[in-house]
Amino acid sequence: MTAVLPATTTLAAVDLDRTLIYSAAAAGGTGGLRVVEHLDGAPLSYATPASWALLTELAGRARLVPVTTRTAAQYGRVRLPVVPRYALCGNGGVLLADGVRDPGWDAWAAGVAADAAPLPELLALLAPAAGEPWVRTVRAAEDLFCYLVAHARDAIPAGWLADTAAAAAAAGATLSVQGRKVYVVPAGLSKAAGLLRLRRLLTGDGAAPRLLCAGDSLLDAPMLLAADSAVRPAHGELHEQGWTGARVAVTAATGAAAGEEIVRWLLARA
């Protein structure tokens, strides 16, 4: 990759799920919403029509960079009104440039993840729960981290979460709960690390562009703190913990309406 961004460029780095796009449950209902993702032919994720339209305007004013914990394949299901040139998947561990996976980035991510326990050991933190009635599936993702999907968020035992979080920390990893999903990710493999590395690669020795960020989960927190200005929705993991930062705004709305408010917030500052 070569330096392509002038110092006047703004990077708008945005988490996807429960920040920009929403499941039917997280959206607060699907009435009047636009479908932005299908799975096996069925609607899966939504956004407000205004949010959809304003994303095009935002992409015209700033370099829009989706930053998601989704795998590259899962990200590929999302249909935005513009196709961002760069996207960070796998919690910052996978870079897509014009839709093509960057092998040099893969090597960097593997080195970062190596600071934690090996992936089989991280997977072993979740695997014993696979047979429990509240668990839908346990999987590894991008050979970098693993996650558990529950049948319902309320079904995840609080004691199990606390014990697994402690075990993950001892293994050099971070546990994050996003809806029905429980992620165990090497601590060094973060959205913030990936995003800041991308910004350095895009600007070379030039002045770093202004960074605007949006996200809702514990995995987004370092990225929000690294931004020049950031916003989070009034729902999700960070909101439940009362998390905030000196340069982090909070939406007034929740659900899909918060996603629209976030796009408007970014647009006003880009």
ChimeraX attribute file (.defattr): number of C-alpha atoms within 10 A of each C-alpha:
attribute: neighborCount
match mode: 1-to-1
recipient: residues
	/A:1	10
	/A:2	9
	/A:3	13
	/A:4	12
	/A:5	19
	/A:6	13
	/A:7	12
	/A:8	11
	/A:9	17
	/A:10	19
	/A:11	23
	/A:12	27
	/A:13	28
	/A:14	28
	/A:15	27
	/A:16	20
	/A:17	21
	/A:18	28
	/A:19	30
	/A:20	29
	/A:21	29
	/A:22	27
	/A:23	22
	/A:24	19
	/A:25	12
	/A:26	20
	/A:27	22
	/A:28	13
	/A:29	14
	/A:30	18
	/A:31	9
	/A:32	10
	/A:33	20
	/A:34	17
	/A:35	22
	/A:36	20
	/A:37	22
	/A:38	14
	/A:39	11
	/A:40	6
	/A:41	7
	/A:42	9
	/A:43	14
	/A:44	17
	/A:45	26
	/A:46	28
	/A:47	29
	/A:48	24
	/A:49	13
	/A:50	16
	/A:51	23
	/A:52	24
	/A:53	15
	/A:54	18
	/A:55	21
	/A:56	15
	/A:57	16
	/A:58	20
	/A:59	19
	/A:60	13
	/A:61	18
	/A:62	21
	/A:63	20
	/A:64	23
	/A:65	21
	/A:66	22
	/A:67	30
	/A:68	26
	/A:69	25
	/A:70	20
	/A:71	16
	/A:72	21
	/A:73	10
	/A:74	14
	/A:75	19
	/A:76	11
	/A:77	14
	/A:78	18
	/A:79	14
	/A:80	15
	/A:81	15
	/A:82	15
	/A:83	15
	/A:84	16
	/A:85	14
	/A:86	19
	/A:87	26
	/A:88	28
	/A:89	25
	/A:90	26
	/A:91	28
	/A:92	24
	/A:93	28
	/A:94	29
	/A:95	26
	/A:96	17
	/A:97	14
	/A:98	12
	/A:99	14
	/A:100	12
	/A:101	17
	/A:102	14
	/A:103	12
	/A:104	11
	/A:105	18
	/A:106	16
	/A:107	12
	/A:108	14
	/A:109	23
	/A:110	16
	/A:111	13
	/A:112	18
	/A:113	23
	/A:114	15
	/A:115	15
	/A:116	22
	/A:117	16
	/A:118	16
	/A:119	19
	/A:120	13
	/A:121	13
	/A:122	24
	/A:123	20
	/A:124	11
	/A:125	18
	/A:126	21
	/A:127	17
	/A:128	10
	/A:129	16
	/A:130	16
	/A:131	11
	/A:132	10
	/A:133	10
	/A:134	17
	/A:135	18
	/A:136	16
	/A:137	17
	/A:138	20
	/A:139	14
	/A:140	16
	/A:141	16
	/A:142	17
	/A:143	13
	/A:144	23
	/A:145	25
	/A:146	24
	/A:147	23
	/A:148	22
	/A:149	21
	/A:150	21
	/A:151	15
	/A:152	13
	/A:153	15
	/A:154	11
	/A:155	12
	/A:156	18
	/A:157	10
	/A:158	10
	/A:159	9
	/A:160	12
	/A:161	15
	/A:162	12
	/A:163	11
	/A:164	18
	/A:165	20
	/A:166	14
	/A:167	16
	/A:168	24
	/A:169	16
	/A:170	12
	/A:171	20
	/A:172	19
	/A:173	24
	/A:174	24
	/A:175	22
	/A:176	19
	/A:177	20
	/A:178	18
	/A:179	19
	/A:180	16
	/A:181	20
	/A:182	22
	/A:183	25
	/A:184	28
	/A:185	30
	/A:186	27
	/A:187	18
	/A:188	19
	/A:189	27
	/A:190	24
	/A:191	26
	/A:192	24
	/A:193	19
	/A:194	25
	/A:195	27
	/A:196	17
	/A:197	13
	/A:198	20
	/A:199	18
	/A:200	17
	/A:201	16
	/A:202	18
	/A:203	18
	/A:204	15
	/A:205	9
	/A:206	13
	/A:207	12
	/A:208	20
	/A:209	19
	/A:210	17
	/A:211	23
	/A:212	26
	/A:213	29
	/A:214	32
	/A:215	29
	/A:216	28
	/A:217	26
	/A:218	19
	/A:219	27
	/A:220	25
	/A:221	23
	/A:222	14
	/A:223	26
	/A:224	28
	/A:225	17
	/A:226	17
	/A:227	22
	/A:228	13
	/A:229	20
	/A:230	27
	/A:231	26
	/A:232	29
	/A:233	28
	/A:234	20
	/A:235	22
	/A:236	21
	/A:237	21
	/A:238	20
	/A:239	16
	/A:240	11
	/A:241	11
	/A:242	9
	/A:243	14
	/A:244	16
	/A:245	13
	/A:246	8
	/A:247	13
	/A:248	19
	/A:249	18
	/A:250	19
	/A:251	17
	/A:252	12
	/A:253	15
	/A:254	19
	/A:255	24
	/A:256	28
	/A:257	22
	/A:258	26
	/A:259	31
	/A:260	25
	/A:261	23
	/A:262	28
	/A:263	24
	/A:264	18
	/A:265	17
	/A:266	23
	/A:267	19
	/A:268	10
	/A:269	13
	/A:270	20
